[in-house]
Amino acid sequence: MTIRTVHQVINKSGTVIGEFMDIKLAKDLDNRTDVLYFIADLIESAGIDETTAEKVADVMLEDNTCLLYTSDAADE
């Protein structure tokens, strides 16, 4: 007999967007999804529709040329 634990990541509409045996990978995707929805909400507040806002947020997260600065990094 084998016991297998699978961690599912579910989006805000209730769809499973990932299944992982490694909880770290599941948490990484969950955190990325939280950030994606946060960015998408900001974009939507500027008058962009939800679907487009999520696509733009996804592109922003995938763009490795974007640099995020904190106030500490700006002081260096």
FIVEXDREN-851806 format. One line per field, with one value per residue (C-alpha): residue in one letter; y, x, z. Coordinates in steps of 0.1 Angstrom, whole numbers, plus 5000, padded with zeros to 4 digits. Each point is the difference from the previous one (the first is absolute). Layout:
# FIVEXDREN-851806
res	A	... $
yy	Y	... $
xx	X	... $
zz	Z	... $
This chain:
# FIVEXDREN-851806
res	M	T	I	R	T	V	H	Q	V	I	N	K	S	G	T	V	I	G	E	F	M	D	I	K	L	A	K	D	L	D	N	R	T	D	V	L	Y	F	I	A	D	L	I	E	S	A	G	I	D	E	T	T	A	E	K	V	A	D	V	M	L	E	D	N	T	C	L	L	Y	T	S	D	A	A	D	E $
yy	5000	5035	5034	5029	5036	5024	5038	5018	5037	5014	5034	5024	4984	4966	4984	4978	5017	4977	4968	4994	4973	5025	5026	5026	5000	5002	5030	5017	4998	5011	5031	5008	4997	5023	5026	4996	5007	5030	5015	4992	5017	5032	4999	4994	5031	5020	4989	4969	4970	4970	4976	5025	5011	4964	4995	5033	4989	4966	5016	5023	4971	4981	5030	4994	5035	5017	5010	5006	5025	5004	5032	4983	4990	5035	5014	4979 $
xx	5000	5012	4988	5005	4994	4993	4997	4976	5002	4966	4993	4973	4974	5005	5020	5030	5030	5027	5006	5033	5014	5025	4983	5027	4991	4963	5007	5021	4972	4975	5021	5005	4962	4994	5023	4985	4965	5013	5016	4969	4978	5022	4998	4962	4997	5014	4970	5014	4978	5007	5012	5024	5012	5009	5019	5020	5008	5012	5023	5013	5008	5017	5021	5034	5012	4976	5018	4981	5015	4994	5008	5031	5012	4995	5022	5030 $
zz	5000	4992	5014	4977	5009	4972	5006	4977	4992	4992	4983	5011	4977	5017	4972	5008	4984	5013	5019	5018	5022	5013	5023	4992	4963	5009	5023	4973	4975	5026	5009	4963	4994	5030	4985	4965	5014	5020	4969	4979	5025	4998	4962	5001	5022	4971	4979	4982	4998	5023	4973	4985	5034	5009	4967	5006	5036	4987	4975	5027	5022	4972	4988	5016	4989	5025	5032	5032	5024	5037	5018	5014	4965	4987	5028	4990 $
